[in-house]
Amino acid sequence: MKPIALSAHYDGEKIELDEPYPLTENAHLVVVVLPQDDERQDWLRLSAQQLARAYGSNEPDYTEADLRK
């Protein structure tokens, strides 16, 4: 079986997949606990600000002719 990322949540008692997926019995899983949404939103906002700063409105528009082979 190839590795696959599945969304899930903890309901206070057990971990539940957000969408059905056929798991085999005794399938090996890795669980990653993500930060709360408020912290995640802060990181997304910071990322967007840095991208806007790096690629501001002064950034020239590049054409295919500007690309090197």
Backbone as XML, in Angstrom:
<?xml version="1.0"?>
<chain id="A" units="angstrom">
  <residue number="1" name="MET">
    <atom name="N" x="0.850" y="-1.182" z="0.000"/>
    <atom name="CA" x="0.000" y="0.000" z="0.000"/>
    <atom name="C" x="0.893" y="1.243" z="0.000"/>
  </residue>
  <residue number="2" name="LYS">
    <atom name="N" x="0.606" y="2.183" z="-0.888"/>
    <atom name="CA" x="1.345" y="3.431" z="-0.932"/>
    <atom name="C" x="0.893" y="4.332" z="0.215"/>
  </residue>
  <residue number="3" name="PRO">
    <atom name="N" x="1.813" y="5.146" z="0.762"/>
    <atom name="CA" x="1.409" y="6.089" z="1.808"/>
    <atom name="C" x="0.385" y="7.086" z="1.264"/>
  </residue>
  <residue number="4" name="ILE">
    <atom name="N" x="-0.558" y="7.456" z="2.094"/>
    <atom name="CA" x="-1.586" y="8.427" z="1.713"/>
    <atom name="C" x="-1.900" y="9.282" z="2.934"/>
  </residue>
  <residue number="5" name="ALA">
    <atom name="N" x="-2.145" y="10.566" z="2.725"/>
    <atom name="CA" x="-2.522" y="11.470" z="3.809"/>
    <atom name="C" x="-4.041" y="11.554" z="3.868"/>
  </residue>
  <residue number="6" name="LEU">
    <atom name="N" x="-4.595" y="11.357" z="5.052"/>
    <atom name="CA" x="-6.040" y="11.410" z="5.257"/>
    <atom name="C" x="-6.351" y="12.451" z="6.324"/>
  </residue>
  <residue number="7" name="SER">
    <atom name="N" x="-7.391" y="13.238" z="6.123"/>
    <atom name="CA" x="-7.823" y="14.199" z="7.132"/>
    <atom name="C" x="-8.643" y="13.465" z="8.188"/>
  </residue>
  <residue number="8" name="ALA">
    <atom name="N" x="-8.441" y="13.854" z="9.432"/>
    <atom name="CA" x="-9.180" y="13.237" z="10.532"/>
    <atom name="C" x="-9.322" y="14.262" z="11.662"/>
  </residue>
  <residue number="9" name="HIS">
    <atom name="N" x="-10.120" y="13.910" z="12.633"/>
    <atom name="CA" x="-10.281" y="14.760" z="13.815"/>
    <atom name="C" x="-10.500" y="13.886" z="15.040"/>
  </residue>
  <residue number="10" name="TYR">
    <atom name="N" x="-10.265" y="14.466" z="16.201"/>
    <atom name="CA" x="-10.476" y="13.783" z="17.482"/>
    <atom name="C" x="-11.765" y="14.321" z="18.079"/>
  </residue>
  <residue number="11" name="ASP">
    <atom name="N" x="-12.722" y="13.444" z="18.357"/>
    <atom name="CA" x="-14.023" y="13.884" z="18.859"/>
    <atom name="C" x="-14.115" y="13.898" z="20.383"/>
  </residue>
  <residue number="12" name="GLY">
    <atom name="N" x="-12.984" y="13.753" z="21.050"/>
    <atom name="CA" x="-12.965" y="13.730" z="22.512"/>
    <atom name="C" x="-12.857" y="12.319" z="23.055"/>
  </residue>
  <residue number="13" name="GLU">
    <atom name="N" x="-13.113" y="11.323" z="22.219"/>
    <atom name="CA" x="-13.016" y="9.920" z="22.620"/>
    <atom name="C" x="-12.150" y="9.101" z="21.677"/>
  </residue>
  <residue number="14" name="LYS">
    <atom name="N" x="-12.271" y="9.382" z="20.385"/>
    <atom name="CA" x="-11.529" y="8.579" z="19.405"/>
    <atom name="C" x="-11.186" y="9.432" z="18.190"/>
  </residue>
  <residue number="15" name="ILE">
    <atom name="N" x="-10.209" y="8.959" z="17.410"/>
    <atom name="CA" x="-9.836" y="9.617" z="16.167"/>
    <atom name="C" x="-10.757" y="9.099" z="15.069"/>
  </residue>
  <residue number="16" name="GLU">
    <atom name="N" x="-11.352" y="10.007" z="14.310"/>
    <atom name="CA" x="-12.260" y="9.633" z="13.228"/>
    <atom name="C" x="-11.786" y="10.247" z="11.922"/>
  </residue>
  <residue number="17" name="LEU">
    <atom name="N" x="-11.803" y="9.464" z="10.855"/>
    <atom name="CA" x="-11.478" y="9.982" z="9.527"/>
    <atom name="C" x="-12.578" y="10.925" z="9.078"/>
  </residue>
  <residue number="18" name="ASP">
    <atom name="N" x="-12.203" y="11.999" z="8.377"/>
    <atom name="CA" x="-13.201" y="12.952" z="7.880"/>
    <atom name="C" x="-13.970" y="12.399" z="6.685"/>
  </residue>
  <residue number="19" name="GLU">
    <atom name="N" x="-13.357" y="11.493" z="5.938"/>
    <atom name="CA" x="-14.020" y="10.837" z="4.809"/>
    <atom name="C" x="-13.719" y="9.352" z="4.893"/>
  </residue>
  <residue number="20" name="PRO">
    <atom name="N" x="-14.638" y="8.502" z="4.465"/>
    <atom name="CA" x="-14.391" y="7.056" z="4.510"/>
    <atom name="C" x="-13.177" y="6.659" z="3.666"/>
  </residue>
  <residue number="21" name="TYR">
    <atom name="N" x="-12.413" y="5.696" z="4.171"/>
    <atom name="CA" x="-11.278" y="5.158" z="3.425"/>
    <atom name="C" x="-11.098" y="3.707" z="3.860"/>
  </residue>
  <residue number="22" name="PRO">
    <atom name="N" x="-10.936" y="2.793" z="2.909"/>
    <atom name="CA" x="-10.803" y="1.373" z="3.276"/>
    <atom name="C" x="-9.415" y="1.070" z="3.854"/>
  </residue>
  <residue number="23" name="LEU">
    <atom name="N" x="-9.337" y="0.881" z="5.152"/>
    <atom name="CA" x="-8.089" y="0.513" z="5.818"/>
    <atom name="C" x="-8.080" y="-0.990" z="6.066"/>
  </residue>
  <residue number="24" name="THR">
    <atom name="N" x="-6.914" y="-1.591" z="5.893"/>
    <atom name="CA" x="-6.799" y="-3.012" z="6.192"/>
    <atom name="C" x="-6.607" y="-3.197" z="7.691"/>
  </residue>
  <residue number="25" name="GLU">
    <atom name="N" x="-6.967" y="-4.343" z="8.186"/>
    <atom name="CA" x="-6.805" y="-4.631" z="9.603"/>
    <atom name="C" x="-5.325" y="-4.536" z="9.970"/>
  </residue>
  <residue number="26" name="ASN">
    <atom name="N" x="-5.035" y="-3.945" z="11.107"/>
    <atom name="CA" x="-3.679" y="-3.742" z="11.617"/>
    <atom name="C" x="-2.826" y="-2.850" z="10.715"/>
  </residue>
  <residue number="27" name="ALA">
    <atom name="N" x="-3.451" y="-1.969" z="9.940"/>
    <atom name="CA" x="-2.711" y="-1.041" z="9.089"/>
    <atom name="C" x="-1.858" y="-0.133" z="9.978"/>
  </residue>
  <residue number="28" name="HIS">
    <atom name="N" x="-0.632" y="0.132" z="9.566"/>
    <atom name="CA" x="0.263" y="1.021" z="10.317"/>
    <atom name="C" x="-0.078" y="2.460" z="9.966"/>
  </residue>
  <residue number="29" name="LEU">
    <atom name="N" x="-0.237" y="3.289" z="10.986"/>
    <atom name="CA" x="-0.621" y="4.685" z="10.793"/>
    <atom name="C" x="0.368" y="5.598" z="11.503"/>
  </residue>
  <residue number="30" name="VAL">
    <atom name="N" x="0.513" y="6.806" z="10.993"/>
    <atom name="CA" x="1.263" y="7.870" z="11.658"/>
    <atom name="C" x="0.268" y="8.986" z="11.931"/>
  </residue>
  <residue number="31" name="VAL">
    <atom name="N" x="0.211" y="9.458" z="13.154"/>
    <atom name="CA" x="-0.723" y="10.517" z="13.517"/>
    <atom name="C" x="0.076" y="11.787" z="13.791"/>
  </residue>
  <residue number="32" name="VAL">
    <atom name="N" x="-0.292" y="12.878" z="13.132"/>
    <atom name="CA" x="0.342" y="14.174" z="13.341"/>
    <atom name="C" x="-0.722" y="15.108" z="13.897"/>
  </residue>
  <residue number="33" name="VAL">
    <atom name="N" x="-0.465" y="15.683" z="15.066"/>
    <atom name="CA" x="-1.419" y="16.606" z="15.669"/>
    <atom name="C" x="-1.060" y="18.006" z="15.191"/>
  </residue>
  <residue number="34" name="LEU">
    <atom name="N" x="-2.002" y="18.663" z="14.514"/>
    <atom name="CA" x="-1.789" y="19.996" z="13.974"/>
    <atom name="C" x="-2.140" y="21.053" z="15.012"/>
  </residue>
  <residue number="35" name="PRO">
    <atom name="N" x="-1.527" y="22.240" z="14.915"/>
    <atom name="CA" x="-1.849" y="23.301" z="15.871"/>
    <atom name="C" x="-3.306" y="23.739" z="15.718"/>
  </residue>
  <residue number="36" name="GLN">
    <atom name="N" x="-3.807" y="24.392" z="16.759"/>
    <atom name="CA" x="-5.176" y="24.909" z="16.712"/>
    <atom name="C" x="-5.323" y="25.859" z="15.533"/>
  </residue>
  <residue number="37" name="ASP">
    <atom name="N" x="-6.535" y="26.003" z="15.028"/>
    <atom name="CA" x="-6.793" y="26.817" z="13.846"/>
    <atom name="C" x="-6.334" y="28.259" z="14.007"/>
  </residue>
  <residue number="38" name="ASP">
    <atom name="N" x="-6.445" y="28.842" z="15.216"/>
    <atom name="CA" x="-6.048" y="30.239" z="15.383"/>
    <atom name="C" x="-4.552" y="30.408" z="15.127"/>
  </residue>
  <residue number="39" name="GLU">
    <atom name="N" x="-3.722" y="29.474" z="15.604"/>
    <atom name="CA" x="-2.286" y="29.537" z="15.341"/>
    <atom name="C" x="-2.010" y="29.286" z="13.860"/>
  </residue>
  <residue number="40" name="ARG">
    <atom name="N" x="-2.740" y="28.360" z="13.275"/>
    <atom name="CA" x="-2.576" y="28.056" z="11.852"/>
    <atom name="C" x="-2.900" y="29.284" z="11.006"/>
  </residue>
  <residue number="41" name="GLN">
    <atom name="N" x="-3.968" y="29.987" z="11.371"/>
    <atom name="CA" x="-4.351" y="31.195" z="10.636"/>
    <atom name="C" x="-3.260" y="32.262" z="10.733"/>
  </residue>
  <residue number="42" name="ASP">
    <atom name="N" x="-2.618" y="32.371" z="11.907"/>
    <atom name="CA" x="-1.512" y="33.318" z="12.062"/>
    <atom name="C" x="-0.368" y="32.982" z="11.111"/>
  </residue>
  <residue number="43" name="TRP">
    <atom name="N" x="-0.030" y="31.686" z="11.010"/>
    <atom name="CA" x="1.042" y="31.269" z="10.107"/>
    <atom name="C" x="0.661" y="31.514" z="8.652"/>
  </residue>
  <residue number="44" name="LEU">
    <atom name="N" x="-0.579" y="31.236" z="8.283"/>
    <atom name="CA" x="-1.029" y="31.483" z="6.915"/>
    <atom name="C" x="-0.979" y="32.972" z="6.577"/>
  </residue>
  <residue number="45" name="ARG">
    <atom name="N" x="-1.386" y="33.803" z="7.529"/>
    <atom name="CA" x="-1.359" y="35.252" z="7.328"/>
    <atom name="C" x="0.080" y="35.734" z="7.147"/>
  </residue>
  <residue number="46" name="LEU">
    <atom name="N" x="0.993" y="35.255" z="7.994"/>
    <atom name="CA" x="2.398" y="35.636" z="7.889"/>
    <atom name="C" x="2.975" y="35.191" z="6.545"/>
  </residue>
  <residue number="47" name="SER">
    <atom name="N" x="2.651" y="33.985" z="6.122"/>
    <atom name="CA" x="3.135" y="33.481" z="4.832"/>
    <atom name="C" x="2.638" y="34.357" z="3.688"/>
  </residue>
  <residue number="48" name="ALA">
    <atom name="N" x="1.364" y="34.721" z="3.723"/>
    <atom name="CA" x="0.790" y="35.560" z="2.673"/>
    <atom name="C" x="1.459" y="36.936" z="2.649"/>
  </residue>
  <residue number="49" name="GLN">
    <atom name="N" x="1.739" y="37.488" z="3.827"/>
    <atom name="CA" x="2.406" y="38.787" z="3.894"/>
    <atom name="C" x="3.804" y="38.720" z="3.295"/>
  </residue>
  <residue number="50" name="GLN">
    <atom name="N" x="4.532" y="37.663" z="3.599"/>
    <atom name="CA" x="5.893" y="37.530" z="3.085"/>
    <atom name="C" x="5.895" y="37.298" z="1.575"/>
  </residue>
  <residue number="51" name="LEU">
    <atom name="N" x="4.934" y="36.532" z="1.074"/>
    <atom name="CA" x="4.827" y="36.347" z="-0.376"/>
    <atom name="C" x="4.488" y="37.668" z="-1.070"/>
  </residue>
  <residue number="52" name="ALA">
    <atom name="N" x="3.582" y="38.432" z="-0.488"/>
    <atom name="CA" x="3.218" y="39.725" z="-1.067"/>
    <atom name="C" x="4.424" y="40.658" z="-1.071"/>
  </residue>
  <residue number="53" name="ARG">
    <atom name="N" x="5.212" y="40.586" z="-0.015"/>
    <atom name="CA" x="6.419" y="41.416" z="0.072"/>
    <atom name="C" x="7.445" y="40.997" z="-0.983"/>
  </residue>
  <residue number="54" name="ALA">
    <atom name="N" x="7.617" y="39.690" z="-1.185"/>
    <atom name="CA" x="8.601" y="39.183" z="-2.139"/>
    <atom name="C" x="8.157" y="39.401" z="-3.581"/>
  </residue>
  <residue number="55" name="TYR">
    <atom name="N" x="6.858" y="39.348" z="-3.824"/>
    <atom name="CA" x="6.325" y="39.478" z="-5.178"/>
    <atom name="C" x="5.336" y="40.634" z="-5.220"/>
  </residue>
  <residue number="56" name="GLY">
    <atom name="N" x="5.818" y="41.808" z="-4.906"/>
    <atom name="CA" x="4.966" y="42.995" z="-4.842"/>
    <atom name="C" x="4.510" y="43.462" z="-6.206"/>
  </residue>
  <residue number="57" name="SER">
    <atom name="N" x="3.763" y="44.559" z="-6.207"/>
    <atom name="CA" x="3.207" y="45.095" z="-7.449"/>
    <atom name="C" x="4.290" y="45.635" z="-8.375"/>
  </residue>
  <residue number="58" name="ASN">
    <atom name="N" x="5.502" y="45.900" z="-7.866"/>
    <atom name="CA" x="6.610" y="46.391" z="-8.697"/>
    <atom name="C" x="7.287" y="45.257" z="-9.459"/>
  </residue>
  <residue number="59" name="GLU">
    <atom name="N" x="6.942" y="44.035" z="-9.135"/>
    <atom name="CA" x="7.585" y="42.877" z="-9.782"/>
    <atom name="C" x="7.240" y="42.876" z="-11.266"/>
  </residue>
  <residue number="60" name="PRO">
    <atom name="N" x="8.260" y="42.768" z="-12.135"/>
    <atom name="CA" x="7.969" y="42.767" z="-13.570"/>
    <atom name="C" x="7.241" y="41.491" z="-13.986"/>
  </residue>
  <residue number="61" name="ASP">
    <atom name="N" x="6.458" y="41.594" z="-15.037"/>
    <atom name="CA" x="5.793" y="40.424" z="-15.603"/>
    <atom name="C" x="6.781" y="39.724" z="-16.547"/>
  </residue>
  <residue number="62" name="TYR">
    <atom name="N" x="6.990" y="38.472" z="-16.317"/>
    <atom name="CA" x="7.924" y="37.713" z="-17.147"/>
    <atom name="C" x="7.142" y="36.960" z="-18.216"/>
  </residue>
  <residue number="63" name="THR">
    <atom name="N" x="7.735" y="36.874" z="-19.402"/>
    <atom name="CA" x="7.108" y="36.144" z="-20.486"/>
    <atom name="C" x="7.882" y="34.843" z="-20.733"/>
  </residue>
  <residue number="64" name="GLU">
    <atom name="N" x="7.382" y="34.017" z="-21.603"/>
    <atom name="CA" x="8.087" y="32.786" z="-21.954"/>
    <atom name="C" x="9.452" y="33.092" z="-22.575"/>
  </residue>
  <residue number="65" name="ALA">
    <atom name="N" x="9.591" y="34.232" z="-23.219"/>
    <atom name="CA" x="10.863" y="34.622" z="-23.842"/>
    <atom name="C" x="11.936" y="34.862" z="-22.787"/>
  </residue>
  <residue number="66" name="ASP">
    <atom name="N" x="11.512" y="35.198" z="-21.558"/>
    <atom name="CA" x="12.466" y="35.449" z="-20.475"/>
    <atom name="C" x="13.024" y="34.160" z="-19.868"/>
  </residue>
  <residue number="67" name="LEU">
    <atom name="N" x="12.405" y="33.034" z="-20.170"/>
    <atom name="CA" x="12.836" y="31.752" z="-19.604"/>
    <atom name="C" x="14.015" y="31.194" z="-20.374"/>
  </residue>
  <residue number="68" name="ARG">
    <atom name="N" x="14.921" y="30.559" z="-19.658"/>
    <atom name="CA" x="16.062" y="29.891" z="-20.296"/>
    <atom name="C" x="15.748" y="28.434" z="-20.494"/>
  </residue>
  <residue number="69" name="LYS">
    <atom name="N" x="16.289" y="27.880" z="-21.551"/>
    <atom name="CA" x="16.083" y="26.453" z="-21.800"/>
    <atom name="C" x="17.134" y="25.660" z="-21.078"/>
  </residue>
</chain>
